[in-house]
Amino acid sequence: MAMAMGWSALQRLPAAALDAKLSRALCGLTIGVSRSITTSAPAAIGLTPALWAEPLKKKKRIDPAVVRAREERKRRKLEKAIRRLEKGSRQLKPLDELELPRPVRQELRERRRPTQSLTSEQADQRFDLMKNWARYKRQQHVADVAMFRRIRDSQERALEELKAESYELYCDAISDDPALVPFEHRGPTLTPPIPGYDSPDGDYIDTTRKWE
């Protein structure tokens, strides 16, 4: 009400009346503001689903020299990897059975025996022993060859005499005798059976080492 009055009318009112009108007007304004507060959402406001989108970024222009440098770096890296693979392909597969354990390799100096130089007398003695041993082995070989020759000649003479006496006995003598050396052999099977073996359930894991 006081706000609707003109400025000239307010100037003509006494001070007490002006204060009363202003207080009543302020009380009315306060009550009006408090009545307009609400906790419900206005009908004009709506919620949209989150799209999780991102605005497009402006594509930066890259210097062609930088692009060529990157491609050249990638090409050199690939060539280095190819050379490393080719170098590794020529390496042989290591054998664990032929490699020395680490403790033994560390003790090689302690295990290596020092070489001792032989005196002239020891060298002559070893030379005489080697000559005598070679002479003995030759005599043994000659005696064995002569014995085998005598046995073969005796066998041939006996067969000739048997053939002249009876040809049937001669044929029986030169035929093979399967019972002379009894021998029976069965080849290995793919999976030899084990009597009473209870196979466990589960997965088979191959632990064979591979070298690539």
Secondary structure, DSSP 8 states (H G I E B T S, - for coil): -TTTS-HHHHHHS-HHHHHHHHHHHHHHHHHHHHHH--SS--TT-------------------HHHHHHHHHHHHHHHHHHHHHHHHHHTS----GGGS--HHHHHTHHHH--------HHHHHHHHHHHHHHHHHHHHHHHHHHHHHHHHHHHHHHHHHHHHHH-HHHHHHHHS--TTSS--------SS---TT-----S----------
